[in-house]
Amino acid sequence: MLRHFGFFVLILTLSLISPESKAQFEPAPITRSEVLEIIDGRPFYLHTVQPGQTLFGIARAYGVTIQQIADENQQFPDILNVIRIGMVLRIPAAGRNLVIRETLNILTFIEHEVARRETLFGLARRYNVSQEELLKYNPEARRGLSHRQILRIPVLQSALVEFFYYNLQIGETFASVANHFRVAPEELERINPGIEPQYLAVGDRLRIPARAAVITPPLPATAEPIMDYQILPGDERQDPYCLNPELKPHYNVALLIPLYLDHFDEVIAQNDPNHISFTFIQFYQGVMIALDSIRQQGVNIKLHTFDVGRDLESARRITSQPGFDRMDLIIGPFFPEVIPLVAEFGRRNNISVVSPFYDNTSLLKGFPNLFQVSTSLRTQLRLLAAYLSRTYYDKNIIIVHNNLPEAIPLINEFRNNLLNGLLAETRQNSKQNIGQLNDYLIEHGLLGFDQAGSILQSGPHTPALNGNRSVDQENQVSVREVIFRTGGMDSVRNNLDLKCQNILITLISGEAFLSNYLRELNLLAGTHQITLFGTSEWLDYQTISLRLFEPVRLHVFSNDFIEYRDKHIQDFVLRFRNTFNIEPDEGAMLGVQT
């Protein structure tokens, strides 16, 4: 029953699309083939010509020109004049993030527990790999093997892989693409055999795992950083209207959501719960729950739903429709290619536009009417710095990173925010302690205020440092830094303090890195107090044992954490279950919050 429910919801969605827009999105008269063949490294659809079909109709259905089809099917020299029933045509696969299935030789890993008297040389021969390869994935083995030590052994295996191609843009690196698409660099290397990440150039093509197909590609880096807008208590920039709003009799809200109706097929959809048309269906359901709650408060809202993906022409046609300029709010579009067009339309017509998924603040420049729901990494790090300052101002704080060029500005900003926060906390605690100590000392006739102040302003515990550190000399506030790719675990170990709690903020991703890193930290946790902060990608890694998280007290910061203990979240989950008979996913949560 659940399998057919998604199909029912999509039909319900279509019934809510305004009549003016629905006609634009009728399924093409020609059903597109789902069969892909890789020829000379390029993906093609294989389309079998059916009775009544024309070359023009086929080209339109696949989003290509008739000349492109002719160029790829030179075995049919008269194809521009006539096509015959039963012809199998190669259609060049158009469109970004097109998922391809192909059998590749990819690198996987097995775990080996070292037995007594086993050597690196013997293991290399046993598994038919070089000793250097073993050391690459097990750097701790450079100090020698120990009994029961776990080694990760690289093994080449043939596997069916789903991926799409992505061309490297100006200013991007292998690491930045991996980070944006939330893919471990090691996984990218596995499905891109033979590449050398340090030598990639603009235009080079990378395979990206298919699960990242719904994540928008990063925009080229801008020269001028854009800071998030933040309203402070008492800030005079607050809009007075928000304090005493005057409600209209009714509101028109446009939802520009990718429904992929041109890919929709009733038979396929009924038997495939993962059909592309269902990609954002839970977001839509979340919006419906939110609108129902708002209506119960007496606000009349009419939702106009439009199928908008990455196609600029489709978005341009929709925004040009009569009456669209009278919308009160636009939710979407979901992809960055279309956001500037819609945001500019909204700016001209004084309509607020909410971007549900994209978190690149560079898009906010020039569009005061554009709002983003997803918190940018810059904001996450700013809030993390504030939390660390309040909670661990007197602890040994260490930032671990790889000093990658694209990450340096964010890391520098994070470090400065952290130092400023620690300084503020130190001064606040010093004032309180000075007052308490001064009263005591004056009463006993031992020291005056100035002497007490000079004693206490030495600030929080600051252990002797062996590595890089950032210091506020006046207050002795310090933050240590470890460049992991040059110093490795030895540098981390040298910066730990035996007498103080160690707070490790590790801004590095990668499954292989994390596996070795956690094992080493678990050994150190026996003699040191360690609290580890990591990125949200860590929780997505499949080969990391959860038992490694507890000894190091792992904390993860994220922009999409769902607090299921919150009463409002619990109420929403119950309503969603009762309404749709399924569990809400992250898309549904984002839909109701938007």
FENQUI-V101020 format. One record per pair of residues at least 4 apart in sequence whose C-alpha atoms are under 7 Angstrom apart, sorted by the first residue. I is the first residue (numbers start at 1). J is the second residue. Records with the same first field share a line. If there is no record, write none. Layout:
I->J ; J
This chain:
1->5
3->270 ; 271 ; 273
4->8 ; 270
5->9
6->10 ; 273 ; 278
7->11 ; 269 ; 270
8->12
9->13
10->14
11->15
12->16
13->17
16->305
17->21 ; 22 ; 304 ; 305 ; 306
18->22 ; 304 ; 305
19->23
21->306
22->26
25->261 ; 262
27->261 ; 262 ; 264
28->61 ; 262
30->58 ; 61
32->61 ; 62
33->45 ; 46 ; 47
34->45
35->45 ; 46
36->43 ; 44 ; 45 ; 46 ; 100
37->43 ; 44 ; 45
38->42 ; 43 ; 44
39->43
43->92 ; 93
44->90 ; 91 ; 92 ; 93
45->90 ; 91 ; 92 ; 93
46->88 ; 89 ; 90 ; 91
47->88 ; 89 ; 90
48->86 ; 87 ; 88 ; 89
49->53 ; 84 ; 85 ; 86 ; 87 ; 88
50->85 ; 86
51->85
53->57
54->58
55->59 ; 66 ; 83
56->60 ; 66
57->61
58->62
59->63 ; 64 ; 65 ; 66
60->64
63->94
64->68
65->69
66->70
67->71
68->72
69->73 ; 91
70->74 ; 79 ; 80
72->90
73->89 ; 90
78->82
79->83
97->164 ; 165 ; 213
98->164
99->162 ; 163 ; 164 ; 210
100->162 ; 163 ; 164
101->160 ; 161 ; 162 ; 163
102->160 ; 161 ; 162
103->158 ; 159 ; 160 ; 161
104->158 ; 159 ; 160 ; 161
105->156 ; 157 ; 158 ; 159
106->156 ; 157 ; 158 ; 159 ; 190 ; 191
107->154 ; 155 ; 156 ; 157 ; 190
108->154 ; 155 ; 156 ; 157
109->152 ; 153 ; 154 ; 155
110->152 ; 153 ; 154
111->150 ; 151 ; 152 ; 153
112->150 ; 151 ; 152 ; 153
113->148 ; 149 ; 150 ; 151
114->118 ; 146 ; 147 ; 148 ; 149 ; 150
115->147 ; 148
116->147
118->122
119->123
120->124 ; 131
121->125 ; 131
122->126
123->127
124->128 ; 129 ; 130 ; 131
125->129
129->133
130->134
131->135
132->136
133->137
134->138 ; 153
135->139 ; 141 ; 142
137->152 ; 512
138->151 ; 152
141->145
145->149
162->209 ; 210
163->207 ; 208 ; 209 ; 210
164->207 ; 208 ; 209 ; 210
165->205 ; 206 ; 207 ; 208
166->205 ; 206 ; 207 ; 208
167->203 ; 204 ; 205 ; 206
168->172 ; 202 ; 203 ; 204 ; 205
169->202 ; 203 ; 220
170->202 ; 220
171->220 ; 221
172->176 ; 177
173->177
174->178 ; 197
175->179 ; 185
176->180
177->181
178->182 ; 183 ; 184 ; 185
179->183
180->218
181->212 ; 215
182->537
183->187 ; 188
184->188 ; 509 ; 510 ; 511
185->189 ; 510
186->190 ; 510 ; 511 ; 512
187->191
188->192 ; 208
189->193
191->207
192->206 ; 207
196->200
200->204
216->335 ; 336
226->361 ; 362
228->361
231->235
240->244
241->245
249->300
250->299 ; 300 ; 301
251->300 ; 301 ; 302 ; 328
252->301 ; 302 ; 303 ; 327 ; 328 ; 329
253->302 ; 303 ; 304 ; 327 ; 328 ; 329 ; 330
254->303 ; 304 ; 305 ; 327 ; 329 ; 330 ; 331
255->304 ; 305 ; 306 ; 330 ; 331 ; 332
256->305 ; 306 ; 307 ; 308 ; 331 ; 332 ; 333
257->306 ; 307 ; 308 ; 309 ; 332 ; 333 ; 334
258->280 ; 307 ; 308 ; 309
259->277 ; 307
260->264 ; 276 ; 277 ; 307
261->277
264->277
265->269
266->270
267->271
268->272
269->273 ; 275
274->278
280->284 ; 587
281->285
282->286 ; 587 ; 588
283->287 ; 587 ; 588 ; 590 ; 591
284->288 ; 591
285->289 ; 588
286->290 ; 588 ; 589 ; 591 ; 592
287->291 ; 591 ; 592
288->292
289->293 ; 592
290->294 ; 592
291->295
292->296
293->297
294->298 ; 299
295->299 ; 300 ; 301
308->314 ; 315 ; 333
309->335
310->335 ; 337 ; 338
311->315
312->316 ; 338
313->317
314->318
315->319
316->320
317->321
319->324
320->324
325->349
327->351
328->351
329->351 ; 352 ; 353
330->352 ; 353 ; 354
331->353 ; 354 ; 355
332->353 ; 354 ; 355 ; 356
333->338 ; 339 ; 355
334->355 ; 356 ; 357
335->339
338->342
339->343
340->344
341->345
342->346
343->347 ; 353 ; 367 ; 370
344->348
345->349
346->350 ; 351 ; 352 ; 353 ; 369
347->351 ; 367 ; 369
351->369
352->369 ; 370
353->369 ; 370 ; 371
354->370 ; 371 ; 372
355->371 ; 372 ; 373
356->372 ; 373 ; 374 ; 594
357->373 ; 374
358->372 ; 374
359->372 ; 374 ; 375 ; 376
360->376
361->376
364->370
373->594
374->559
375->379 ; 380 ; 559
376->380
377->381
378->382 ; 410
379->383
380->384 ; 559
381->385 ; 414
382->386 ; 414 ; 417
383->387
384->388
385->389 ; 414 ; 417 ; 418
386->390 ; 418 ; 421
387->391
388->392 ; 393
389->393 ; 418 ; 421 ; 422 ; 425
390->425
393->422 ; 425
394->460 ; 461
395->461 ; 500 ; 501 ; 502 ; 503
396->500 ; 501 ; 502 ; 503
397->479 ; 480 ; 502 ; 503 ; 504
398->479 ; 480 ; 481 ; 503 ; 504 ; 505
399->480 ; 481 ; 482 ; 504 ; 505 ; 506
400->481 ; 482 ; 483 ; 484 ; 504 ; 505 ; 506 ; 507
401->482 ; 483 ; 484 ; 506 ; 507 ; 508
402->483 ; 484 ; 485 ; 508
403->407 ; 408 ; 483
404->408
407->411
408->412
409->413
410->414
411->415
412->416
413->417
414->418
415->419
416->420
417->421
418->422
419->423 ; 477
420->424
421->425
422->426 ; 477
423->427 ; 477
424->428
425->429
426->430 ; 459 ; 460
427->431
428->432
429->433
430->434 ; 456 ; 457
431->435
432->436
433->437
434->438 ; 452 ; 453 ; 456
435->439
436->440
437->441 ; 452
438->442 ; 448 ; 449 ; 452
439->443
440->444
441->445 ; 446 ; 447
442->446 ; 447 ; 448
447->451 ; 452
448->452
449->453
450->454
451->455
452->456
453->457
457->475
458->475 ; 476
459->475 ; 476 ; 477
462->478
463->497
465->495
466->494 ; 495
467->480 ; 481 ; 482 ; 495
468->480 ; 481 ; 482
469->478 ; 479 ; 480 ; 481
470->478 ; 479 ; 480
471->476 ; 477 ; 478 ; 479
472->476 ; 477 ; 478
482->487 ; 491 ; 492
483->487
484->488
487->491
488->492
489->493
490->494
491->495
492->496
496->502
497->502
498->528
500->529
501->529 ; 530
502->529 ; 530 ; 531
503->530 ; 531 ; 532
504->531 ; 532 ; 533
505->532 ; 533 ; 534
506->533 ; 534
507->534 ; 535
509->537 ; 538
510->514
511->515 ; 541
512->516
513->517
514->518
515->519 ; 544
516->520
517->521
518->522 ; 548
519->523 ; 548
520->524
521->525 ; 552
522->548 ; 551 ; 552
524->528
525->529 ; 530 ; 551 ; 552
530->552
531->552 ; 553 ; 554
532->552 ; 553 ; 554 ; 555
533->554 ; 555 ; 556
534->555 ; 556 ; 557
535->556 ; 557
536->556 ; 557 ; 558
549->553 ; 554
550->554
564->569 ; 570
566->570
567->571
568->572
569->573
570->574
571->575
572->576
573->577 ; 584
574->578
575->579
576->580 ; 584
577->581 ; 582 ; 583
584->588 ; 589
585->589
586->590
587->591
588->592
589->593
590->594
